[in-house]
Amino acid sequence: MELQRAQVFHRDAEDWLSEIDFMEDEMAFFGELLKNYFMALAEKDWDEEKVLIKHRRMITTEIELMRQRINEHHGHLTTLIDQAHPESQERALEAEHYEVATGFKELRKEFNRYKKDLFTNVGEVLKEKKQKRLTH
């Protein structure tokens, strides 16, 4: 693998790790959001509330697993950049990069789907609370 391509892969991995950091921050915020609106969400639709909580736990676990996978891949890339390797190892690393990239894209899609569901549900609760205040 040419050095320039390896460096591009290396930057990809660094970008993914940065996005993972942000996802973790957002998930912490979402946890607070769920805590703050737990009762209102539960009154509105208890089953949906349980799904949101379960889905949050699942995505949090997926984020941590992806972080581990990216860190491992990042280490392989660093080794490749620092040392010469046989072409077969380089091809394996390219395949690994594609696999990590695909997994990260899927995680991002799942994360965005969760965010949309959470914001939709909390938005409905906030709208209902506002309407109740206006009518009282």
N, CA and C atoms as an extended XYZ file, in Angstrom:
408
Properties=species:S:1:pos:R:3:atomname:S:1:resname:S:1:resid:I:1 pbc="F F F"
N         0.864       -1.163        0.000 N   MET     1
C         0.000        0.000        0.000 CA  MET     1
C         0.912        1.226        0.000 C   MET     1
N         0.601        2.138       -0.843 N   GLU     2
C         1.424        3.332       -0.886 CA  GLU     2
C         1.211        4.155        0.386 C   GLU     2
N         2.245        4.879        0.761 N   LEU     3
C         2.232        5.655        2.002 CA  LEU     3
C         1.082        6.657        2.020 C   LEU     3
N         0.842        7.315        0.904 N   GLN     4
C        -0.219        8.326        0.852 CA  GLN     4
C        -1.584        7.703        1.166 C   GLN     4
N        -1.848        6.542        0.614 N   ARG     5
C        -3.129        5.865        0.862 CA  ARG     5
C        -3.241        5.446        2.332 C   ARG     5
N        -2.158        4.938        2.883 N   ALA     6
C        -2.146        4.565        4.298 CA  ALA     6
C        -2.415        5.782        5.178 C   ALA     6
N        -1.872        6.921        4.800 N   GLN     7
C        -2.110        8.141        5.576 CA  GLN     7
C        -3.571        8.587        5.482 C   GLN     7
N        -4.191        8.395        4.324 N   VAL     8
C        -5.619        8.703        4.173 CA  VAL     8
C        -6.434        7.790        5.091 C   VAL     8
N        -6.103        6.516        5.105 N   PHE     9
C        -6.794        5.575        5.989 CA  PHE     9
C        -6.597        5.989        7.445 C   PHE     9
N        -5.394        6.411        7.764 N   HIS    10
C        -5.067        6.843        9.125 CA  HIS    10
C        -5.933        8.048        9.515 C   HIS    10
N        -6.060        9.007        8.607 N   ARG    11
C        -6.919       10.182        8.878 CA  ARG    11
C        -8.386        9.769        9.027 C   ARG    11
N        -8.827        8.812        8.212 N   ASP    12
C       -10.193        8.299        8.355 CA  ASP    12
C       -10.419        7.799        9.774 C   ASP    12
N        -9.480        6.983       10.244 N   ALA    13
C        -9.603        6.402       11.586 CA  ALA    13
C        -9.621        7.502       12.646 C   ALA    13
N        -8.795        8.508       12.490 N   GLU    14
C        -8.799        9.622       13.445 CA  GLU    14
C       -10.126       10.377       13.415 C   GLU    14
N       -10.675       10.576       12.214 N   ASP    15
C       -11.988       11.229       12.093 CA  ASP    15
C       -13.080       10.398       12.757 C   ASP    15
N       -13.026        9.077       12.563 N   TRP    16
C       -14.025        8.204       13.183 CA  TRP    16
C       -13.938        8.292       14.702 C   TRP    16
N       -12.718        8.292       15.220 N   LEU    17
C       -12.550        8.387       16.680 CA  LEU    17
C       -13.086        9.712       17.210 C   LEU    17
N       -12.882       10.770       16.472 N   SER    18
C       -13.411       12.074       16.869 CA  SER    18
C       -14.942       12.038       16.881 C   SER    18
N       -15.523       11.433       15.860 N   GLU    19
C       -16.983       11.332       15.805 CA  GLU    19
C       -17.518       10.429       16.918 C   GLU    19
N       -16.786        9.376       17.242 N   ILE    20
C       -17.162        8.495       18.354 CA  ILE    20
C       -17.196        9.296       19.653 C   ILE    20
N       -16.182       10.153       19.873 N   ASP    21
C       -16.168       11.010       21.068 CA  ASP    21
C       -17.435       11.847       21.137 C   ASP    21
N       -17.814       12.438       20.019 N   PHE    22
C       -19.008       13.282       19.979 CA  PHE    22
C       -20.267       12.454       20.216 C   PHE    22
N       -20.326       11.268       19.627 N   MET    23
C       -21.479       10.386       19.848 CA  MET    23
C       -21.630       10.059       21.331 C   MET    23
N       -20.500        9.792       21.996 N   GLU    24
C       -20.556        9.486       23.430 CA  GLU    24
C       -21.085       10.683       24.220 C   GLU    24
N       -20.654       11.885       23.853 N   ASP    25
C       -21.165       13.085       24.516 CA  ASP    25
C       -22.671       13.232       24.281 C   ASP    25
N       -23.092       12.998       23.054 N   GLU    26
C       -24.526       13.088       22.745 CA  GLU    26
C       -25.317       12.032       23.512 C   GLU    26
N       -24.775       10.817       23.609 N   MET    27
C       -25.488        9.767       24.327 CA  MET    27
C       -25.631       10.123       25.805 C   MET    27
N       -24.631       10.764       26.388 N   ALA    28
C       -24.740       11.220       27.781 CA  ALA    28
C       -25.854       12.264       27.892 C   ALA    28
N       -25.917       13.170       26.938 N   PHE    29
C       -26.989       14.175       26.914 CA  PHE    29
C       -28.349       13.500       26.759 C   PHE    29
N       -28.431       12.510       25.887 N   PHE    30
C       -29.695       11.802       25.687 CA  PHE    30
C       -30.132       11.091       26.964 C   PHE    30
N       -29.168       10.565       27.700 N   GLY    31
C       -29.485        9.930       28.977 CA  GLY    31
C       -30.109       10.927       29.938 C   GLY    31
N       -29.552       12.128       29.995 N   GLU    32
C       -30.116       13.188       30.844 CA  GLU    32
C       -31.503       13.586       30.354 C   GLU    32
N       -31.671       13.665       29.059 N   LEU    33
C       -32.966       14.006       28.478 CA  LEU    33
C       -34.019       12.972       28.871 C   LEU    33
N       -33.646       11.708       28.773 N   LEU    34
C       -34.578       10.642       29.161 CA  LEU    34
C       -34.910       10.718       30.653 C   LEU    34
N       -33.907       11.008       31.481 N   LYS    35
C       -34.163       11.138       32.925 CA  LYS    35
C       -35.099       12.300       33.215 C   LYS    35
N       -34.832       13.436       32.580 N   ASN    36
C       -35.627       14.638       32.840 CA  ASN    36
C       -37.072       14.522       32.375 C   ASN    36
N       -37.297       13.757       31.331 N   TYR    37
C       -38.655       13.628       30.783 CA  TYR    37
C       -39.210       12.217       30.944 C   TYR    37
N       -38.618       11.454       31.850 N   PHE    38
C       -39.009       10.054       32.026 CA  PHE    38
C       -40.506        9.909       32.297 C   PHE    38
N       -40.985       10.637       33.281 N   MET    39
C       -42.403       10.488       33.669 CA  MET    39
C       -43.333       10.897       32.538 C   MET    39
N       -43.042       12.007       31.909 N   ALA    40
C       -43.910       12.477       30.825 CA  ALA    40
C       -43.879       11.501       29.649 C   ALA    40
N       -42.704       10.986       29.330 N   LEU    41
C       -42.606       10.011       28.240 CA  LEU    41
C       -43.330        8.715       28.606 C   LEU    41
N       -43.164        8.291       29.847 N   ALA    42
C       -43.804        7.051       30.299 CA  ALA    42
C       -45.326        7.185       30.284 C   ALA    42
N       -45.832        8.348       30.695 N   GLU    43
C       -47.285        8.572       30.668 CA  GLU    43
C       -47.808        8.562       29.242 C   GLU    43
N       -47.040        9.129       28.342 N   LYS    44
C       -47.451        9.208       26.942 CA  LYS    44
C       -47.485        7.812       26.312 C   LYS    44
N       -46.398        7.071       26.477 N   ASP    45
C       -46.310        5.744       25.861 CA  ASP    45
C       -45.199        4.956       26.552 C   ASP    45
N       -45.580        4.184       27.565 N   TRP    46
C       -44.603        3.448       28.363 CA  TRP    46
C       -43.782        2.483       27.517 C   TRP    46
N       -44.432        1.803       26.568 N   ASP    47
C       -43.703        0.845       25.730 CA  ASP    47
C       -42.652        1.553       24.877 C   ASP    47
N       -42.992        2.712       24.346 N   GLU    48
C       -42.038        3.478       23.548 CA  GLU    48
C       -40.882        3.954       24.418 C   GLU    48
N       -41.168        4.349       25.649 N   GLU    49
C       -40.131        4.775       26.591 CA  GLU    49
C       -39.144        3.635       26.844 C   GLU    49
N       -39.674        2.426       27.047 N   LYS    50
C       -38.801        1.267       27.275 CA  LYS    50
C       -37.919        1.000       26.059 C   LYS    50
N       -38.496        1.157       24.868 N   VAL    51
C       -37.734        0.952       23.633 CA  VAL    51
C       -36.608        1.979       23.534 C   VAL    51
N       -36.908        3.236       23.850 N   LEU    52
C       -35.887        4.290       23.791 CA  LEU    52
C       -34.738        3.997       24.761 C   LEU    52
N       -35.070        3.559       25.949 N   ILE    53
C       -34.037        3.251       26.945 CA  ILE    53
C       -33.205        2.051       26.503 C   ILE    53
N       -33.874        1.004       26.054 N   LYS    54
C       -33.163       -0.201       25.603 CA  LYS    54
C       -32.288        0.111       24.392 C   LYS    54
N       -32.826        0.872       23.461 N   HIS    55
C       -32.094        1.228       22.248 CA  HIS    55
C       -30.864        2.085       22.599 C   HIS    55
N       -31.008        2.965       23.571 N   ARG    56
C       -29.885        3.801       24.006 CA  ARG    56
C       -28.762        2.917       24.566 C   ARG    56
N       -29.132        1.954       25.388 N   ARG    57
C       -28.120        1.037       25.938 CA  ARG    57
C       -27.408        0.260       24.835 C   ARG    57
N       -28.185       -0.204       23.865 N   MET    58
C       -27.626       -0.984       22.767 CA  MET    58
C       -26.649       -0.132       21.957 C   MET    58
N       -27.045        1.081       21.621 N   ILE    59
C       -26.178        1.945       20.823 CA  ILE    59
C       -24.935        2.340       21.608 C   ILE    59
N       -25.081        2.592       22.901 N   THR    60
C       -23.923        2.921       23.733 CA  THR    60
C       -22.910        1.780       23.693 C   THR    60
N       -23.387        0.554       23.770 N   THR    61
C       -22.509       -0.614       23.676 CA  THR    61
C       -21.865       -0.695       22.293 C   THR    61
N       -22.647       -0.461       21.242 N   GLU    62
C       -22.110       -0.501       19.878 CA  GLU    62
C       -21.043        0.575       19.679 C   GLU    62
N       -21.251        1.740       20.262 N   ILE    63
C       -20.269        2.821       20.154 CA  ILE    63
C       -18.956        2.388       20.799 C   ILE    63
N       -19.034        1.797       21.973 N   GLU    64
C       -17.809        1.364       22.661 CA  GLU    64
C       -17.105        0.260       21.872 C   GLU    64
N       -17.859       -0.682       21.335 N   LEU    65
C       -17.249       -1.747       20.528 CA  LEU    65
C       -16.593       -1.176       19.273 C   LEU    65
N       -17.261       -0.195       18.668 N   MET    66
C       -16.690        0.435       17.469 CA  MET    66
C       -15.425        1.202       17.829 C   MET    66
N       -15.414        1.862       18.978 N   ARG    67
C       -14.207        2.572       19.419 CA  ARG    67
C       -13.043        1.580       19.529 C   ARG    67
N       -13.302        0.430       20.133 N   GLN    68
C       -12.252       -0.579       20.276 CA  GLN    68
C       -11.768       -1.054       18.910 C   GLN    68
N       -12.713       -1.282       18.007 N   ARG    69
C       -12.370       -1.771       16.657 CA  ARG    69
C       -11.552       -0.725       15.905 C   ARG    69
N       -11.952        0.538       15.996 N   ILE    70
C       -11.220        1.607       15.306 CA  ILE    70
C        -9.827        1.768       15.913 C   ILE    70
N        -9.731        1.713       17.235 N   ASN    71
C        -8.413        1.821       17.879 CA  ASN    71
C        -7.482        0.705       17.412 C   ASN    71
N        -8.010       -0.502       17.322 N   GLU    72
C        -7.211       -1.640       16.839 CA  GLU    72
C        -6.749       -1.390       15.402 C   GLU    72
N        -7.675       -0.968       14.566 N   HIS    73
C        -7.367       -0.686       13.161 CA  HIS    73
C        -6.359        0.457       13.058 C   HIS    73
N        -6.552        1.478       13.858 N   HIS    74
C        -5.646        2.628       13.878 CA  HIS    74
C        -4.221        2.167       14.222 C   HIS    74
N        -4.113        1.265       15.173 N   GLY    75
C        -2.804        0.707       15.526 CA  GLY    75
C        -2.175       -0.041       14.370 C   GLY    75
N        -2.977       -0.813       13.644 N   HIS    76
C        -2.463       -1.534       12.476 CA  HIS    76
C        -1.965       -0.546       11.423 C   HIS    76
N        -2.716        0.528       11.224 N   LEU    77
C        -2.315        1.535       10.234 CA  LEU    77
C        -1.011        2.215       10.641 C   LEU    77
N        -0.897        2.525       11.917 N   THR    78
C         0.321        3.167       12.415 CA  THR    78
C         1.525        2.264       12.175 C   THR    78
N         1.363        0.993       12.448 N   THR    79
C         2.440        0.029       12.215 CA  THR    79
C         2.788       -0.033       10.731 C   THR    79
N         1.784       -0.028        9.882 N   LEU    80
C         2.025       -0.089        8.441 CA  LEU    80
C         2.793        1.143        7.972 C   LEU    80
N         2.417        2.300        8.460 N   ILE    81
C         3.087        3.533        8.050 CA  ILE    81
C         4.533        3.537        8.528 C   ILE    81
N         4.753        3.014        9.722 N   ASP    82
C         6.098        3.038       10.321 CA  ASP    82
C         7.041        1.974        9.751 C   ASP    82
N         6.484        0.910        9.211 N   GLN    83
C         7.330       -0.200        8.758 CA  GLN    83
C         6.861       -0.699        7.398 C   GLN    83
N         7.757       -1.319        6.671 N   ALA    84
C         7.399       -1.937        5.392 CA  ALA    84
C         6.802       -3.314        5.671 C   ALA    84
N         5.744       -3.639        4.954 N   HIS    85
C         5.078       -4.939        5.129 CA  HIS    85
C         4.860       -5.597        3.780 C   HIS    85
N         4.766       -6.918        3.779 N   PRO    86
C         4.465       -7.623        2.529 CA  PRO    86
C         3.112       -7.179        1.973 C   PRO    86
N         2.975       -7.283        0.685 N   GLU    87
C         1.752       -6.862        0.001 CA  GLU    87
C         0.514       -7.587        0.539 C   GLU    87
N         0.652       -8.834        0.925 N   SER    88
C        -0.503       -9.591        1.441 CA  SER    88
C        -1.043       -8.951        2.724 C   SER    88
N        -0.147       -8.468        3.586 N   GLN    89
C        -0.601       -7.798        4.803 CA  GLN    89
C        -1.274       -6.469        4.472 C   GLN    89
N        -0.762       -5.798        3.465 N   GLU    90
C        -1.357       -4.530        3.062 CA  GLU    90
C        -2.771       -4.742        2.528 C   GLU    90
N        -2.954       -5.791        1.728 N   ARG    91
C        -4.307       -6.104        1.203 CA  ARG    91
C        -5.257       -6.438        2.351 C   ARG    91
N        -4.747       -7.174        3.328 N   ALA    92
C        -5.578       -7.514        4.486 CA  ALA    92
C        -5.970       -6.243        5.246 C   ALA    92
N        -5.063       -5.307        5.346 N   LEU    93
C        -5.360       -4.054        6.042 CA  LEU    93
C        -6.367       -3.219        5.257 C   LEU    93
N        -6.265       -3.239        3.934 N   GLU    94
C        -7.260       -2.538        3.118 CA  GLU    94
C        -8.646       -3.146        3.335 C   GLU    94
N        -8.707       -4.478        3.383 N   ALA    95
C        -9.987       -5.148        3.633 CA  ALA    95
C       -10.502       -4.799        5.027 C   ALA    95
N        -9.603       -4.766        5.996 N   GLU    96
C        -9.979       -4.385        7.357 CA  GLU    96
C       -10.521       -2.956        7.382 C   GLU    96
N        -9.894       -2.059        6.658 N   HIS    97
C       -10.334       -0.665        6.619 CA  HIS    97
C       -11.752       -0.572        6.050 C   HIS    97
N       -11.986       -1.308        4.969 N   TYR    98
C       -13.314       -1.322        4.363 CA  TYR    98
C       -14.346       -1.855        5.355 C   TYR    98
N       -13.996       -2.908        6.068 N   GLU    99
C       -14.900       -3.507        7.060 CA  GLU    99
C       -15.216       -2.515        8.188 C   GLU    99
N       -14.186       -1.838        8.689 N   VAL   100
C       -14.394       -0.859        9.757 CA  VAL   100
C       -15.244        0.300        9.240 C   VAL   100
N       -14.955        0.763        8.025 N   ALA   101
C       -15.717        1.875        7.442 CA  ALA   101
C       -17.186        1.506        7.292 C   ALA   101
N       -17.451        0.305        6.839 N   THR   102
C       -18.828       -0.161        6.670 CA  THR   102
C       -19.533       -0.249        8.025 C   THR   102
N       -18.856       -0.805        9.013 N   GLY   103
C       -19.439       -0.893       10.354 CA  GLY   103
C       -19.712        0.476       10.944 C   GLY   103
N       -18.798        1.407       10.712 N   PHE   104
C       -18.982        2.757       11.238 CA  PHE   104
C       -20.178        3.436       10.569 C   PHE   104
N       -20.337        3.258        9.273 N   LYS   105
C       -21.486        3.839        8.559 CA  LYS   105
C       -22.792        3.291        9.123 C   LYS   105
N       -22.826        1.997        9.399 N   GLU   106
C       -24.033        1.385        9.971 CA  GLU   106
C       -24.316        1.943       11.365 C   GLU   106
N       -23.276        2.087       12.166 N   LEU   107
C       -23.435        2.672       13.502 CA  LEU   107
C       -23.972        4.090       13.391 C   LEU   107
N       -23.428        4.870       12.489 N   ARG   108
C       -23.879        6.258       12.302 CA  ARG   108
C       -25.365        6.281       11.913 C   ARG   108
N       -25.781        5.389       11.015 N   LYS   109
C       -27.197        5.329       10.611 CA  LYS   109
C       -28.086        4.992       11.807 C   LYS   109
N       -27.683        3.974       12.570 N   GLU   110
C       -28.450        3.548       13.740 CA  GLU   110
C       -28.511        4.669       14.770 C   GLU   110
N       -27.410        5.334       14.989 N   PHE   111
C       -27.331        6.450       15.932 CA  PHE   111
C       -28.272        7.572       15.499 C   PHE   111
N       -28.259        7.925       14.232 N   ASN   112
C       -29.132        8.993       13.738 CA  ASN   112
C       -30.600        8.608       13.808 C   ASN   112
N       -30.899        7.337       13.570 N   ARG   113
C       -32.284        6.857       13.697 CA  ARG   113
C       -32.756        7.007       15.143 C   ARG   113
N       -31.877        6.640       16.076 N   TYR   114
C       -32.211        6.767       17.495 CA  TYR   114
C       -32.443        8.227       17.872 C   TYR   114
N       -31.555        9.087       17.412 N   LYS   115
C       -31.669       10.510       17.713 CA  LYS   115
C       -33.013       11.046       17.214 C   LYS   115
N       -33.372       10.674       16.019 N   LYS   116
C       -34.645       11.128       15.438 CA  LYS   116
C       -35.824       10.633       16.278 C   LYS   116
N       -35.812        9.355       16.658 N   ASP   117
C       -36.893        8.800       17.481 CA  ASP   117
C       -36.979        9.514       18.828 C   ASP   117
N       -35.831        9.717       19.461 N   LEU   118
C       -35.804       10.378       20.761 CA  LEU   118
C       -36.336       11.796       20.650 C   LEU   118
N       -35.842       12.556       19.687 N   PHE   119
C       -36.270       13.945       19.545 CA  PHE   119
C       -37.750       14.038       19.186 C   PHE   119
N       -38.235       13.116       18.386 N   THR   120
C       -39.660       13.099       18.044 CA  THR   120
C       -40.498       12.891       19.304 C   THR   120
N       -40.128       11.902       20.117 N   ASN   121
C       -40.888       11.604       21.329 CA  ASN   121
C       -40.797       12.723       22.354 C   ASN   121
N       -39.613       13.230       22.601 N   VAL   122
C       -39.469       14.317       23.563 CA  VAL   122
C       -40.157       15.573       23.034 C   VAL   122
N       -40.056       15.821       21.738 N   GLY   123
C       -40.728       16.972       21.132 CA  GLY   123
C       -42.230       16.914       21.324 C   GLY   123
N       -42.814       15.735       21.181 N   GLU   124
C       -44.258       15.572       21.387 CA  GLU   124
C       -44.626       15.852       22.844 C   GLU   124
N       -43.811       15.371       23.760 N   VAL   125
C       -44.062       15.611       25.188 CA  VAL   125
C       -43.974       17.102       25.490 C   VAL   125
N       -42.971       17.753       24.961 N   LEU   126
C       -42.827       19.189       25.197 CA  LEU   126
C       -44.000       19.968       24.614 C   LEU   126
N       -44.448       19.556       23.435 N   LYS   127
C       -45.587       20.216       22.804 CA  LYS   127
C       -46.842       20.036       23.664 C   LYS   127
N       -47.052       18.825       24.182 N   GLU   128
C       -48.214       18.559       25.037 CA  GLU   128
C       -48.145       19.385       26.324 C   GLU   128
N       -46.956       19.470       26.911 N   LYS   129
C       -46.795       20.272       28.139 CA  LYS   129
C       -47.102       21.737       27.862 C   LYS   129
N       -46.637       22.234       26.750 N   LYS   130
C       -46.876       23.635       26.387 CA  LYS   130
C       -48.362       23.885       26.186 C   LYS   130
N       -49.051       22.958       25.503 N   GLN   131
C       -50.480       23.103       25.277 CA  GLN   131
C       -51.242       23.084       26.587 C   GLN   131
N       -50.820       22.203       27.528 N   LYS   132
C       -51.476       22.146       28.830 CA  LYS   132
C       -51.303       23.452       29.592 C   LYS   132
N       -50.103       24.044       29.520 N   ARG   133
C       -49.862       25.322       30.206 CA  ARG   133
C       -50.701       26.434       29.604 C   ARG   133
N       -50.865       26.409       28.299 N   LEU   134
C       -51.636       27.456       27.641 CA  LEU   134
C       -53.126       27.352       27.931 C   LEU   134
N       -53.619       26.117       28.165 N   THR   135
C       -55.044       25.930       28.418 CA  THR   135
C       -55.408       26.050       29.896 C   THR   135
N       -54.421       26.098       30.770 N   HIS   136
C       -54.698       26.213       32.213 CA  HIS   136
C       -54.554       27.586       32.695 C   HIS   136
